[in-house]
Amino acid sequence: MSSHRSRAASHAGTWYSDNPRDLDKQLSDWLDKAGERKGAARAIISPHAGYTYCGSTAAYAYKQIVPDKVNRIFILGPSHVVYLNGCALTLCSKYRTPLGDLNIDEEVNEDLMRTDAFETMDSRNEESEHSIEMQLPFIAKVMEHRSPRSFTIVPILIVRFV
Protein backbone atom coordinates (compact mmCIF):
# COMPACT_ATOMS: atom_id res chain seq x y z
CA MET A 1 0.00 0.00 0.00
CA SER A 2 2.82 2.44 0.82
CA SER A 3 4.40 4.49 -1.91
CA HIS A 4 7.56 4.91 0.20
CA ARG A 5 7.20 8.65 0.08
CA SER A 6 7.51 10.97 3.03
CA ARG A 7 4.92 13.50 4.12
CA ALA A 8 6.57 16.87 4.62
CA ALA A 9 6.12 18.89 7.79
CA SER A 10 3.97 21.29 5.78
CA HIS A 11 2.81 23.40 8.74
CA ALA A 12 6.28 23.83 10.27
CA GLY A 13 7.23 27.48 10.23
CA THR A 14 3.63 28.67 10.51
CA TRP A 15 1.67 26.58 13.03
CA TYR A 16 4.82 25.68 14.98
CA SER A 17 8.55 26.38 14.70
CA ASP A 18 10.49 24.86 11.84
CA ASN A 19 13.76 25.40 13.72
CA PRO A 20 14.64 22.09 15.44
CA ARG A 21 16.51 23.73 18.33
CA ASP A 22 13.75 26.29 19.01
CA LEU A 23 11.01 23.68 18.71
CA ASP A 24 12.82 21.25 21.01
CA LYS A 25 13.26 23.97 23.65
CA GLN A 26 9.63 25.07 23.39
CA LEU A 27 8.34 21.50 23.76
CA SER A 28 10.77 20.77 26.61
CA ASP A 29 9.64 23.89 28.47
CA TRP A 30 5.96 23.01 28.10
CA LEU A 31 6.54 19.39 29.14
CA ASP A 32 8.56 20.52 32.18
CA LYS A 33 5.80 22.94 33.21
CA ALA A 34 3.23 20.14 32.89
CA GLY A 35 4.58 18.73 36.15
CA GLU A 36 4.81 15.10 37.16
CA ARG A 37 3.33 12.23 35.21
CA LYS A 38 0.06 11.07 36.79
CA GLY A 39 0.26 7.56 35.35
CA ALA A 40 1.01 5.61 32.21
CA ALA A 41 -1.64 6.62 29.69
CA ARG A 42 -2.84 4.13 27.10
CA ALA A 43 -4.65 6.90 25.22
CA ILE A 44 -4.59 10.68 25.28
CA ILE A 45 -6.70 13.45 23.80
CA SER A 46 -4.71 16.44 22.61
CA PRO A 47 -5.69 19.70 20.89
CA HIS A 48 -4.63 20.30 17.30
CA ALA A 49 -4.47 24.08 16.89
CA GLY A 50 -1.29 26.08 16.37
CA TYR A 51 1.16 25.71 19.23
CA THR A 52 0.78 29.38 20.19
CA TYR A 53 -2.80 28.57 21.15
CA CYS A 54 -2.58 25.04 22.54
CA GLY A 55 1.01 23.85 22.89
CA SER A 56 1.13 24.24 26.65
CA THR A 57 -2.19 22.38 27.00
CA ALA A 58 -1.09 19.55 24.70
CA ALA A 59 1.99 19.09 26.89
CA TYR A 60 -0.19 17.96 29.81
CA ALA A 61 -1.51 15.10 27.67
CA TYR A 62 1.85 14.12 26.19
CA LYS A 63 3.48 14.20 29.65
CA GLN A 64 1.40 11.09 30.50
CA ILE A 65 3.10 8.95 27.83
CA VAL A 66 5.70 6.48 29.12
CA PRO A 67 7.93 6.02 26.07
CA ASP A 68 9.27 2.60 27.12
CA LYS A 69 5.72 1.21 27.08
CA VAL A 70 4.91 2.39 23.56
CA ASN A 71 5.36 0.36 20.38
CA ARG A 72 2.62 1.79 18.19
CA ILE A 73 0.82 5.14 18.31
CA PHE A 74 -2.56 5.57 16.63
CA ILE A 75 -3.26 9.22 15.78
CA LEU A 76 -6.86 10.12 14.99
CA GLY A 77 -7.29 13.54 13.43
CA PRO A 78 -10.46 15.20 12.14
CA SER A 79 -10.53 16.17 8.48
CA HIS A 80 -10.89 19.92 7.96
CA VAL A 81 -9.86 19.94 4.29
CA VAL A 82 -12.00 17.31 2.60
CA TYR A 83 -15.25 15.54 3.43
CA LEU A 84 -14.82 11.86 4.24
CA ASN A 85 -17.45 9.14 4.37
CA GLY A 86 -15.42 7.34 6.99
CA CYS A 87 -11.71 7.19 7.73
CA ALA A 88 -8.61 7.53 5.56
CA LEU A 89 -5.09 6.15 5.80
CA THR A 90 -1.84 7.53 4.46
CA LEU A 91 0.10 6.09 1.55
CA CYS A 92 3.33 7.47 3.03
CA SER A 93 5.96 5.37 4.73
CA LYS A 94 7.08 8.17 7.06
CA TYR A 95 6.06 11.58 8.32
CA ARG A 96 8.73 14.25 8.67
CA THR A 97 9.07 16.63 11.62
CA PRO A 98 11.77 19.20 12.43
CA LEU A 99 12.78 16.81 15.25
CA GLY A 100 13.14 13.73 13.04
CA ASP A 101 11.07 11.35 10.95
CA LEU A 102 8.34 9.09 12.32
CA ASN A 103 7.79 5.72 10.66
CA ILE A 104 4.32 4.62 9.57
CA ASP A 105 3.21 1.11 10.56
CA GLU A 106 2.65 -0.06 7.01
CA GLU A 107 1.64 -3.56 8.08
CA VAL A 108 -1.20 -2.22 10.25
CA ASN A 109 -2.24 0.14 7.44
CA GLU A 110 -2.44 -2.80 5.03
CA ASP A 111 -4.48 -4.83 7.54
CA LEU A 112 -6.87 -1.91 8.02
CA MET A 113 -7.24 -1.37 4.26
CA ARG A 114 -8.23 -5.03 3.81
CA THR A 115 -11.29 -4.40 6.00
CA ASP A 116 -12.75 -2.13 3.27
CA ALA A 117 -13.64 0.37 6.02
CA PHE A 118 -10.91 2.84 5.02
CA GLU A 119 -10.00 4.95 2.04
CA THR A 120 -6.59 6.47 1.29
CA MET A 121 -5.61 10.08 1.78
CA ASP A 122 -5.02 12.17 -1.31
CA SER A 123 -1.45 13.52 -0.96
CA ARG A 124 -2.42 17.17 -1.57
CA ASN A 125 -5.24 17.04 0.99
CA GLU A 126 -3.04 15.14 3.41
CA GLU A 127 -0.37 17.85 3.36
CA SER A 128 -3.00 20.60 3.68
CA GLU A 129 -4.58 18.99 6.76
CA HIS A 130 -3.10 20.04 10.11
CA SER A 131 -4.83 17.88 12.74
CA ILE A 132 -2.48 14.90 12.60
CA GLU A 133 0.65 16.92 11.90
CA MET A 134 0.19 18.97 15.06
CA GLN A 135 0.70 15.80 17.13
CA LEU A 136 3.92 14.74 15.43
CA PRO A 137 6.51 17.06 17.03
CA PHE A 138 5.18 16.17 20.49
CA ILE A 139 5.43 12.46 19.64
CA ALA A 140 8.97 12.91 18.31
CA LYS A 141 9.89 14.79 21.49
CA VAL A 142 8.44 12.37 24.05
CA MET A 143 9.90 9.41 22.13
CA GLU A 144 13.31 11.05 21.56
CA HIS A 145 15.25 8.49 23.62
CA ARG A 146 13.83 5.60 21.61
CA SER A 147 15.23 4.47 18.29
CA PRO A 148 12.92 5.68 15.49
CA ARG A 149 12.68 2.06 14.33
CA SER A 150 11.48 0.84 17.75
CA PHE A 151 7.98 2.33 17.43
CA THR A 152 5.57 3.27 14.66
CA ILE A 153 2.64 5.57 14.09
CA VAL A 154 -0.72 4.90 12.44
CA PRO A 155 -2.22 8.23 11.35
CA ILE A 156 -5.95 8.01 10.62
CA LEU A 157 -7.92 10.92 9.23
CA ILE A 158 -11.49 10.72 10.50
CA VAL A 159 -14.85 12.25 9.68
CA ARG A 160 -15.17 15.67 11.25
CA PHE A 161 -18.20 15.65 13.49
CA VAL A 162 -19.98 18.98 13.58
C-alpha positions in Angstrom: 0.0 0.0 0.0 2.8 2.4 0.8 4.4 4.5 -1.9 7.6 4.9 0.2 7.2 8.7 0.1 7.5 11.0 3.0 4.9 13.5 4.1 6.6 16.9 4.6 6.1 18.9 7.8 4.0 21.3 5.8 2.8 23.4 8.7 6.3 23.8 10.3 7.2 27.5 10.2 3.6 28.7 10.5 1.7 26.6 13.0 4.8 25.7 15.0 8.5 26.4 14.7 10.5 24.9 11.8 13.8 25.4 13.7 14.6 22.1 15.4 16.5 23.7 18.3 13.8 26.3 19.0 11.0 23.7 18.7 12.8 21.3 21.0 13.3 24.0 23.7 9.6 25.1 23.4 8.3 21.5 23.8 10.8 20.8 26.6 9.6 23.9 28.5 6.0 23.0 28.1 6.5 19.4 29.1 8.6 20.5 32.2 5.8 22.9 33.2 3.2 20.1 32.9 4.6 18.7 36.1 4.8 15.1 37.2 3.3 12.2 35.2 0.1 11.1 36.8 0.3 7.6 35.3 1.0 5.6 32.2 -1.6 6.6 29.7 -2.8 4.1 27.1 -4.6 6.9 25.2 -4.6 10.7 25.3 -6.7 13.5 23.8 -4.7 16.4 22.6 -5.7 19.7 20.9 -4.6 20.3 17.3 -4.5 24.1 16.9 -1.3 26.1 16.4 1.2 25.7 19.2 0.8 29.4 20.2 -2.8 28.6 21.2 -2.6 25.0 22.5 1.0 23.8 22.9 1.1 24.2 26.7 -2.2 22.4 27.0 -1.1 19.5 24.7 2.0 19.1 26.9 -0.2 18.0 29.8 -1.5 15.1 27.7 1.9 14.1 26.2 3.5 14.2 29.6 1.4 11.1 30.5 3.1 8.9 27.8 5.7 6.5 29.1 7.9 6.0 26.1 9.3 2.6 27.1 5.7 1.2 27.1 4.9 2.4 23.6 5.4 0.4 20.4 2.6 1.8 18.2 0.8 5.1 18.3 -2.6 5.6 16.6 -3.3 9.2 15.8 -6.9 10.1 15.0 -7.3 13.5 13.4 -10.5 15.2 12.1 -10.5 16.2 8.5 -10.9 19.9 8.0 -9.9 19.9 4.3 -12.0 17.3 2.6 -15.3 15.5 3.4 -14.8 11.9 4.2 -17.5 9.1 4.4 -15.4 7.3 7.0 -11.7 7.2 7.7 -8.6 7.5 5.6 -5.1 6.1 5.8 -1.8 7.5 4.5 0.1 6.1 1.6 3.3 7.5 3.0 6.0 5.4 4.7 7.1 8.2 7.1 6.1 11.6 8.3 8.7 14.2 8.7 9.1 16.6 11.6 11.8 19.2 12.4 12.8 16.8 15.2 13.1 13.7 13.0 11.1 11.4 11.0 8.3 9.1 12.3 7.8 5.7 10.7 4.3 4.6 9.6 3.2 1.1 10.6 2.6 -0.1 7.0 1.6 -3.6 8.1 -1.2 -2.2 10.3 -2.2 0.1 7.4 -2.4 -2.8 5.0 -4.5 -4.8 7.5 -6.9 -1.9 8.0 -7.2 -1.4 4.3 -8.2 -5.0 3.8 -11.3 -4.4 6.0 -12.7 -2.1 3.3 -13.6 0.4 6.0 -10.9 2.8 5.0 -10.0 5.0 2.0 -6.6 6.5 1.3 -5.6 10.1 1.8 -5.0 12.2 -1.3 -1.5 13.5 -1.0 -2.4 17.2 -1.6 -5.2 17.0 1.0 -3.0 15.1 3.4 -0.4 17.9 3.4 -3.0 20.6 3.7 -4.6 19.0 6.8 -3.1 20.0 10.1 -4.8 17.9 12.7 -2.5 14.9 12.6 0.6 16.9 11.9 0.2 19.0 15.1 0.7 15.8 17.1 3.9 14.7 15.4 6.5 17.1 17.0 5.2 16.2 20.5 5.4 12.5 19.6 9.0 12.9 18.3 9.9 14.8 21.5 8.4 12.4 24.0 9.9 9.4 22.1 13.3 11.1 21.6 15.2 8.5 23.6 13.8 5.6 21.6 15.2 4.5 18.3 12.9 5.7 15.5 12.7 2.1 14.3 11.5 0.8 17.7 8.0 2.3 17.4 5.6 3.3 14.7 2.6 5.6 14.1 -0.7 4.9 12.4 -2.2 8.2 11.3 -6.0 8.0 10.6 -7.9 10.9 9.2 -11.5 10.7 10.5 -14.8 12.3 9.7 -15.2 15.7 11.2 -18.2 15.7 13.5 -20.0 19.0 13.6 
